[in-house]
Amino acid sequence: MVEYVKTFPCEGCGKQASGRGHLCHPNKDALPFDCEYCAKSVDEARHVCTEMIDKIEYVCKKCGRLAAYSSLLCEPEDIGRE
């Protein structure tokens, strides 16, 4: 069975964002959520855990937030990690 993620327009950039939103403008209504890296239930939309640090590959050119996936940021830029 395919599970679809509800999306909505991000307040910051207008692009479609996941149910949790972009980290630049998170959707507080989607809290709490289970972190895919540490499996804890989290109440902070901008949660960062130790398990996530090595996966970070993007920075938002607009606000400087870091993320593992480009889709989590309004204006993602690859930080060029190898």
MMTF fields as JSON, N, C-alpha, C and O atoms, coordinates in Angstrom:
{
  "mmtfVersion": "1.0.0",
  "mmtfProducer": "UNKNOWN",
  "numBonds": 327,
  "numAtoms": 328,
  "numGroups": 82,
  "numChains": 1,
  "numModels": 1,
  "chainsPerModel": [1],
  "groupsPerChain": [82],
  "chainIdList": ["A"],
  "bondAtomList": [4, 2, 8, 6, 12, 10, 16, 14, 20, 18, 24, 22, 28, 26, 32, 30, 36, 34, 40, 38, 44, 42, 48, 46, 52, 50, 56, 54, 60, 58, 64, 62, 68, 66, 72, 70, 76, 74, 80, 78, 84, 82, 88, 86, 92, 90, 96, 94, 100, 98, 104, 102, 108, 106, 112, 110, 116, 114, 120, 118, 124, 122, 128, 126, 132, 130, 136, 134, 140, 138, 144, 142, 148, 146, 152, 150, 156, 154, 160, 158, 164, 162, 168, 166, 172, 170, 176, 174, 180, 178, 184, 182, 188, 186, 192, 190, 196, 194, 200, 198, 204, 202, 208, 206, 212, 210, 216, 214, 220, 218, 224, 222, 228, 226, 232, 230, 236, 234, 240, 238, 244, 242, 248, 246, 252, 250, 256, 254, 260, 258, 264, 262, 268, 266, 272, 270, 276, 274, 280, 278, 284, 282, 288, 286, 292, 290, 296, 294, 300, 298, 304, 302, 308, 306, 312, 310, 316, 314, 320, 318, 324, 322],
  "bondOrderList": [1, 1, 1, 1, 1, 1, 1, 1, 1, 1, 1, 1, 1, 1, 1, 1, 1, 1, 1, 1, 1, 1, 1, 1, 1, 1, 1, 1, 1, 1, 1, 1, 1, 1, 1, 1, 1, 1, 1, 1, 1, 1, 1, 1, 1, 1, 1, 1, 1, 1, 1, 1, 1, 1, 1, 1, 1, 1, 1, 1, 1, 1, 1, 1, 1, 1, 1, 1, 1, 1, 1, 1, 1, 1, 1, 1, 1, 1, 1, 1, 1],
  "groupList": [{"groupName": "MET", "atomNameList": ["N", "CA", "C", "O"], "elementList": ["N", "C", "C", "O"], "formalChargeList": [0, 0, 0, 0], "bondAtomList": [1, 0, 2, 1, 3, 2], "bondOrderList": [1, 1, 2], "singleLetterCode": "M", "chemCompType": "L-PEPTIDE LINKING"}, {"groupName": "VAL", "atomNameList": ["N", "CA", "C", "O"], "elementList": ["N", "C", "C", "O"], "formalChargeList": [0, 0, 0, 0], "bondAtomList": [1, 0, 2, 1, 3, 2], "bondOrderList": [1, 1, 2], "singleLetterCode": "V", "chemCompType": "L-PEPTIDE LINKING"}, {"groupName": "GLU", "atomNameList": ["N", "CA", "C", "O"], "elementList": ["N", "C", "C", "O"], "formalChargeList": [0, 0, 0, 0], "bondAtomList": [1, 0, 2, 1, 3, 2], "bondOrderList": [1, 1, 2], "singleLetterCode": "E", "chemCompType": "L-PEPTIDE LINKING"}, {"groupName": "TYR", "atomNameList": ["N", "CA", "C", "O"], "elementList": ["N", "C", "C", "O"], "formalChargeList": [0, 0, 0, 0], "bondAtomList": [1, 0, 2, 1, 3, 2], "bondOrderList": [1, 1, 2], "singleLetterCode": "Y", "chemCompType": "L-PEPTIDE LINKING"}, {"groupName": "LYS", "atomNameList": ["N", "CA", "C", "O"], "elementList": ["N", "C", "C", "O"], "formalChargeList": [0, 0, 0, 0], "bondAtomList": [1, 0, 2, 1, 3, 2], "bondOrderList": [1, 1, 2], "singleLetterCode": "K", "chemCompType": "L-PEPTIDE LINKING"}, {"groupName": "THR", "atomNameList": ["N", "CA", "C", "O"], "elementList": ["N", "C", "C", "O"], "formalChargeList": [0, 0, 0, 0], "bondAtomList": [1, 0, 2, 1, 3, 2], "bondOrderList": [1, 1, 2], "singleLetterCode": "T", "chemCompType": "L-PEPTIDE LINKING"}, {"groupName": "PHE", "atomNameList": ["N", "CA", "C", "O"], "elementList": ["N", "C", "C", "O"], "formalChargeList": [0, 0, 0, 0], "bondAtomList": [1, 0, 2, 1, 3, 2], "bondOrderList": [1, 1, 2], "singleLetterCode": "F", "chemCompType": "L-PEPTIDE LINKING"}, {"groupName": "PRO", "atomNameList": ["N", "CA", "C", "O"], "elementList": ["N", "C", "C", "O"], "formalChargeList": [0, 0, 0, 0], "bondAtomList": [1, 0, 2, 1, 3, 2], "bondOrderList": [1, 1, 2], "singleLetterCode": "P", "chemCompType": "L-PEPTIDE LINKING"}, {"groupName": "CYS", "atomNameList": ["N", "CA", "C", "O"], "elementList": ["N", "C", "C", "O"], "formalChargeList": [0, 0, 0, 0], "bondAtomList": [1, 0, 2, 1, 3, 2], "bondOrderList": [1, 1, 2], "singleLetterCode": "C", "chemCompType": "L-PEPTIDE LINKING"}, {"groupName": "GLY", "atomNameList": ["N", "CA", "C", "O"], "elementList": ["N", "C", "C", "O"], "formalChargeList": [0, 0, 0, 0], "bondAtomList": [1, 0, 2, 1, 3, 2], "bondOrderList": [1, 1, 2], "singleLetterCode": "G", "chemCompType": "PEPTIDE LINKING"}, {"groupName": "GLN", "atomNameList": ["N", "CA", "C", "O"], "elementList": ["N", "C", "C", "O"], "formalChargeList": [0, 0, 0, 0], "bondAtomList": [1, 0, 2, 1, 3, 2], "bondOrderList": [1, 1, 2], "singleLetterCode": "Q", "chemCompType": "L-PEPTIDE LINKING"}, {"groupName": "ALA", "atomNameList": ["N", "CA", "C", "O"], "elementList": ["N", "C", "C", "O"], "formalChargeList": [0, 0, 0, 0], "bondAtomList": [1, 0, 2, 1, 3, 2], "bondOrderList": [1, 1, 2], "singleLetterCode": "A", "chemCompType": "L-PEPTIDE LINKING"}, {"groupName": "SER", "atomNameList": ["N", "CA", "C", "O"], "elementList": ["N", "C", "C", "O"], "formalChargeList": [0, 0, 0, 0], "bondAtomList": [1, 0, 2, 1, 3, 2], "bondOrderList": [1, 1, 2], "singleLetterCode": "S", "chemCompType": "L-PEPTIDE LINKING"}, {"groupName": "ARG", "atomNameList": ["N", "CA", "C", "O"], "elementList": ["N", "C", "C", "O"], "formalChargeList": [0, 0, 0, 0], "bondAtomList": [1, 0, 2, 1, 3, 2], "bondOrderList": [1, 1, 2], "singleLetterCode": "R", "chemCompType": "L-PEPTIDE LINKING"}, {"groupName": "HIS", "atomNameList": ["N", "CA", "C", "O"], "elementList": ["N", "C", "C", "O"], "formalChargeList": [0, 0, 0, 0], "bondAtomList": [1, 0, 2, 1, 3, 2], "bondOrderList": [1, 1, 2], "singleLetterCode": "H", "chemCompType": "L-PEPTIDE LINKING"}, {"groupName": "LEU", "atomNameList": ["N", "CA", "C", "O"], "elementList": ["N", "C", "C", "O"], "formalChargeList": [0, 0, 0, 0], "bondAtomList": [1, 0, 2, 1, 3, 2], "bondOrderList": [1, 1, 2], "singleLetterCode": "L", "chemCompType": "L-PEPTIDE LINKING"}, {"groupName": "ASN", "atomNameList": ["N", "CA", "C", "O"], "elementList": ["N", "C", "C", "O"], "formalChargeList": [0, 0, 0, 0], "bondAtomList": [1, 0, 2, 1, 3, 2], "bondOrderList": [1, 1, 2], "singleLetterCode": "N", "chemCompType": "L-PEPTIDE LINKING"}, {"groupName": "ASP", "atomNameList": ["N", "CA", "C", "O"], "elementList": ["N", "C", "C", "O"], "formalChargeList": [0, 0, 0, 0], "bondAtomList": [1, 0, 2, 1, 3, 2], "bondOrderList": [1, 1, 2], "singleLetterCode": "D", "chemCompType": "L-PEPTIDE LINKING"}, {"groupName": "ILE", "atomNameList": ["N", "CA", "C", "O"], "elementList": ["N", "C", "C", "O"], "formalChargeList": [0, 0, 0, 0], "bondAtomList": [1, 0, 2, 1, 3, 2], "bondOrderList": [1, 1, 2], "singleLetterCode": "I", "chemCompType": "L-PEPTIDE LINKING"}],
  "groupTypeList": [0, 1, 2, 3, 1, 4, 5, 6, 7, 8, 2, 9, 8, 9, 4, 10, 11, 12, 9, 13, 9, 14, 15, 8, 14, 7, 16, 4, 17, 11, 15, 7, 6, 17, 8, 2, 3, 8, 11, 4, 12, 1, 17, 2, 11, 13, 14, 1, 8, 5, 2, 0, 18, 17, 4, 18, 2, 3, 1, 8, 4, 4, 8, 9, 13, 15, 11, 11, 3, 12, 12, 15, 15, 8, 2, 7, 2, 17, 18, 9, 13, 2],
  "groupIdList": [1, 2, 3, 4, 5, 6, 7, 8, 9, 10, 11, 12, 13, 14, 15, 16, 17, 18, 19, 20, 21, 22, 23, 24, 25, 26, 27, 28, 29, 30, 31, 32, 33, 34, 35, 36, 37, 38, 39, 40, 41, 42, 43, 44, 45, 46, 47, 48, 49, 50, 51, 52, 53, 54, 55, 56, 57, 58, 59, 60, 61, 62, 63, 64, 65, 66, 67, 68, 69, 70, 71, 72, 73, 74, 75, 76, 77, 78, 79, 80, 81, 82],
  "secStructList": [7, 7, 7, 7, 7, 7, 7, 3, 3, 7, 6, 6, 6, 7, 1, 3, 3, 7, 6, 6, 3, 3, 6, 6, 3, 3, 7, 4, 4, 4, 7, 1, 3, 3, 7, 6, 6, 6, 7, 7, 3, 3, 1, 7, 6, 6, 7, 7, 7, 2, 2, 2, 2, 6, 6, 7, 7, 3, 3, 3, 6, 6, 6, 7, 7, 3, 3, 1, 1, 4, 4, 4, 1, 1, 1, 3, 3, 3, 7, 7, 7, 7],
  "xCoordList": [0.83, 0.0, 0.88, 1.844, 0.546, 1.293, 0.707, -0.507, 1.595, 1.153, 1.524, 2.688, 0.542, 0.787, 1.014, 0.36, 1.952, 2.241, 1.423, 1.479, 0.674, -0.108, 0.867, 1.799, 0.643, 1.506, 0.698, -0.533, 1.398, 0.765, 1.771, 2.971, 1.318, 2.265, 3.049, 2.462, 4.36, 5.232, 4.997, 4.901, 4.903, 4.699, 5.9, 5.763, 7.083, 8.293, 8.568, 8.967, 8.355, 8.738, 7.584, 7.711, 6.453, 5.304, 5.335, 4.339, 6.482, 6.579, 5.789, 5.51, 5.431, 4.758, 5.746, 6.879, 5.317, 6.155, 5.466, 4.257, 6.25, 5.679, 4.79, 4.684, 4.162, 3.291, 3.985, 3.346, 5.292, 6.046, 6.565, 7.033, 6.489, 6.937, 8.428, 9.136, 8.894, 10.33, 10.886, 10.165, 12.137, 12.739, 12.811, 12.889, 12.787, 12.798, 11.484, 11.468, 10.382, 9.043, 8.278, 7.4, 8.603, 7.963, 6.476, 6.004, 5.754, 4.331, 4.188, 4.342, 3.9, 3.804, 2.628, 2.612, 1.632, 0.476, 0.829, 0.062, 1.986, 2.389, 3.231, 3.834, 3.272, 4.053, 3.151, 1.954, 3.657, 5.001, 5.128, 4.132, 6.383, 6.644, 7.757, 8.494, 7.88, 8.944, 10.141, 10.025, 11.296, 12.522, 12.95, 13.041, 13.214, 13.623, 15.049, 15.447, 15.827, 17.213, 17.366, 18.057, 16.731, 16.895, 15.646, 15.668, 14.547, 13.282, 12.565, 11.623, 12.998, 12.316, 11.136, 11.144, 10.124, 9.004, 9.475, 9.918, 9.378, 9.972, 8.916, 8.027, 9.018, 8.097, 8.686, 8.018, 9.921, 10.602, 10.749, 11.421, 10.124, 10.146, 11.553, 11.822, 12.445, 13.823, 14.781, 15.959, 14.271, 15.048, 16.293, 16.218, 17.436, 18.679, 19.24, 19.384, 19.557, 20.121, 21.497, 21.856, 22.244, 23.59, 23.578, 24.466, 22.583, 22.484, 22.282, 22.626, 21.737, 21.431, 22.64, 22.729, 23.548, 24.661, 25.446, 25.719, 25.814, 26.602, 25.823, 26.422, 24.504, 23.658, 23.397, 22.881, 23.745, 23.45, 24.266, 25.494, 23.557, 24.21, 23.783, 24.346, 22.786, 22.261, 22.157, 21.943, 22.312, 22.117, 21.133, 21.163, 20.269, 19.314, 20.026, 20.577, 20.015, 20.654, 19.926, 20.495, 18.676, 17.856, 18.073, 18.275, 18.028, 18.068, 19.241, 19.467, 19.997, 21.166, 20.888, 21.815, 19.641, 19.314, 19.971, 20.157, 20.319, 20.943, 19.935, 19.024, 20.085, 19.16, 19.835, 20.806, 19.303, 19.796, 19.214, 19.837, 18.026, 17.356, 17.069, 16.676, 17.264, 17.019, 15.553, 15.248, 14.648, 13.22, 12.786, 11.659, 13.671, 13.337, 13.661, 13.411, 14.222, 14.624, 13.978, 13.668, 13.777, 13.174, 14.127, 13.715, 15.389, 16.376, 17.63, 18.635, 17.583, 18.7, 19.921, 19.811, 21.087, 22.355, 23.198, 23.313, 23.787, 24.632, 25.867, 26.502, 26.219, 27.392, 28.672, 29.76, 28.548, 29.712, 30.507, 31.731, 29.829, 30.53, 30.829, 30.072, 31.922, 32.259, 32.435, 32.721],
  "yCoordList": [-1.179, 0.0, 1.25, 1.337, 2.202, 3.454, 4.454, 4.655, 5.087, 6.121, 7.469, 7.709, 8.35, 9.668, 10.673, 10.618, 11.595, 12.64, 13.863, 14.324, 14.381, 15.587, 16.758, 16.908, 17.576, 18.733, 20.021, 20.0, 21.13, 22.442, 23.473, 23.197, 24.659, 25.683, 26.258, 26.651, 26.304, 26.854, 28.361, 29.044, 28.883, 30.324, 31.125, 32.287, 30.516, 31.252, 31.372, 32.434, 30.274, 30.285, 29.982, 30.179, 29.502, 29.202, 27.84, 27.428, 27.108, 25.766, 24.786, 25.055, 23.653, 22.612, 22.004, 21.684, 21.851, 21.296, 20.07, 19.894, 19.219, 18.026, 18.429, 19.611, 17.462, 17.719, 18.452, 19.209, 18.242, 18.936, 20.281, 21.089, 20.532, 21.809, 21.848, 20.869, 22.987, 23.196, 23.587, 24.159, 23.295, 23.653, 25.163, 25.664, 25.895, 27.361, 27.876, 28.852, 27.196, 27.575, 26.297, 25.88, 25.671, 24.391, 24.519, 25.562, 23.439, 23.355, 22.83, 21.633, 23.707, 23.324, 22.392, 21.697, 22.374, 21.492, 20.025, 19.144, 19.751, 18.376, 17.761, 16.704, 18.41, 17.91, 17.127, 17.409, 16.175, 15.616, 14.683, 14.288, 14.34, 13.384, 12.448, 12.764, 11.297, 10.352, 10.627, 10.581, 10.914, 11.195, 9.939, 8.866, 10.069, 8.902, 8.461, 7.369, 9.277, 8.935, 8.321, 7.313, 8.912, 8.399, 7.691, 7.106, 7.743, 7.063, 7.606, 6.98, 8.757, 9.351, 10.191, 10.725, 10.304, 11.2, 12.598, 12.814, 13.541, 14.861, 15.962, 15.919, 16.945, 18.086, 19.337, 20.369, 19.268, 20.418, 20.19, 19.248, 21.048, 20.881, 20.921, 20.29, 21.649, 21.776, 20.865, 21.185, 19.743, 18.743, 18.309, 18.018, 18.27, 17.728, 16.78, 17.148, 15.549, 14.563, 14.126, 14.403, 13.452, 12.998, 12.122, 12.234, 11.255, 10.351, 11.108, 10.599, 12.296, 13.092, 13.881, 14.152, 14.241, 15.139, 14.69, 15.511, 13.422, 12.931, 12.923, 12.806, 13.046, 13.006, 14.392, 14.499, 15.45, 16.813, 17.145, 17.047, 17.542, 17.851, 19.176, 19.597, 19.853, 21.084, 22.201, 21.962, 23.416, 24.614, 25.494, 25.547, 26.179, 27.091, 28.419, 29.019, 28.875, 30.14, 31.32, 32.403, 31.112, 32.191, 32.371, 33.489, 31.25, 31.38, 30.668, 30.854, 29.85, 29.184, 27.867, 27.263, 27.399, 26.113, 24.98, 25.071, 23.918, 22.739, 21.614, 21.52, 20.743, 19.616, 18.478, 18.685, 17.281, 16.091, 16.003, 15.428, 16.568, 16.517, 17.928, 18.795, 18.157, 19.485, 19.892, 21.081, 18.922, 19.214, 19.804, 20.28, 19.776, 20.301, 21.785, 22.37, 22.4, 23.803, 24.614, 24.081, 25.896, 26.783, 27.035, 26.952, 27.338, 27.606, 26.782, 27.325, 25.456, 24.581, 24.788, 25.076, 24.628, 24.661, 23.516, 23.352, 22.727, 21.606, 22.154, 23.079, 21.596, 22.089, 21.404, 21.725, 20.455, 19.845, 18.908, 18.839, 18.186, 17.2, 15.958, 15.592, 15.318, 14.049, 12.966, 11.826],
  "zCoordList": [0.0, 0.0, 0.0, 0.76, -0.846, -0.941, 0.039, 0.092, 0.824, 1.748, 1.155, 0.835, 1.004, 0.447, 1.566, 2.608, 1.336, 2.303, 1.923, 0.783, 2.866, 2.612, 2.459, 3.249, 1.446, 1.227, 1.332, 1.298, 1.459, 1.517, 1.028, 1.028, 0.609, 0.155, 1.335, 2.342, 1.208, 2.248, 2.35, 1.331, 3.585, 3.776, 3.32, 2.937, 3.356, 3.014, 1.533, 1.057, 0.785, -0.629, -1.573, -2.782, -1.041, -1.883, -2.545, -3.139, -2.46, -3.043, -2.188, -1.019, -2.771, -2.007, -1.011, -1.369, 0.22, 1.285, 1.853, 1.699, 2.515, 3.144, 4.306, 4.633, 4.921, 6.064, 7.189, 7.919, 7.345, 8.395, 7.907, 8.71, 6.609, 6.068, 5.831, 6.065, 5.366, 5.22, 6.579, 7.396, 6.833, 8.116, 8.278, 9.399, 7.164, 7.216, 7.814, 8.564, 7.462, 7.928, 8.276, 7.521, 9.415, 9.751, 10.06, 10.512, 9.806, 10.102, 11.526, 11.769, 12.447, 13.861, 14.138, 15.154, 13.228, 13.407, 13.199, 13.589, 12.587, 12.29, 13.419, 13.235, 14.563, 15.69, 16.637, 16.687, 17.375, 17.278, 16.07, 15.464, 15.734, 14.661, 15.118, 16.052, 14.46, 14.781, 13.884, 12.66, 14.49, 13.738, 13.003, 13.599, 11.705, 10.919, 11.226, 10.822, 11.928, 12.25, 13.634, 13.784, 14.658, 16.021, 16.541, 17.624, 15.766, 16.078, 17.321, 17.809, 17.835, 18.985, 18.516, 17.406, 19.366, 19.103, 19.499, 20.627, 18.566, 18.747, 18.668, 17.817, 19.56, 19.584, 18.946, 18.895, 18.459, 17.859, 16.357, 15.938, 15.542, 14.085, 13.51, 12.488, 14.151, 13.661, 14.423, 14.585, 14.883, 15.627, 14.85, 13.657, 15.535, 14.977, 16.023, 17.188, 15.602, 16.524, 16.006, 14.862, 16.847, 16.496, 15.251, 14.406, 15.132, 13.986, 12.666, 11.599, 12.737, 11.555, 11.035, 9.838, 11.906, 11.568, 10.338, 9.462, 10.246, 9.109, 7.797, 6.728, 7.862, 6.668, 6.078, 4.966, 6.806, 6.352, 5.109, 5.11, 4.039, 2.769, 2.161, 1.151, 2.762, 2.169, 3.192, 4.38, 2.713, 3.516, 2.754, 1.525, 3.482, 2.838, 2.58, 3.503, 1.33, 0.969, 1.609, 1.748, 1.997, 2.558, 4.064, 4.537, 4.823, 6.285, 6.956, 8.151, 6.203, 6.772, 7.476, 8.015, 7.49, 8.122, 7.354, 6.14, 8.055, 7.457, 7.353, 8.176, 6.335, 6.167, 5.408, 4.68, 5.592, 4.892, 3.482, 2.59, 3.276, 1.969, 1.475, 2.256, 0.194, -0.381, -0.256, -0.156, -0.262, -0.194, 1.148, 1.28, 2.141, 3.458, 3.611, 4.664, 2.551, 2.616, 1.502, 0.437, 1.751, 0.747, -0.429, -1.586, -0.139, -1.186, -0.907, -0.448, -1.184, -0.843, -1.738, -2.93, -1.115, -1.824, -1.282, -0.068, -2.17, -1.766, -1.064, -1.571, 0.102, 0.817, 0.347, 0.827, -0.593, -1.216, -0.331, -0.443, 0.549, 1.395, 0.59, -0.309, 0.909, 0.244, 1.248, 0.883]
}
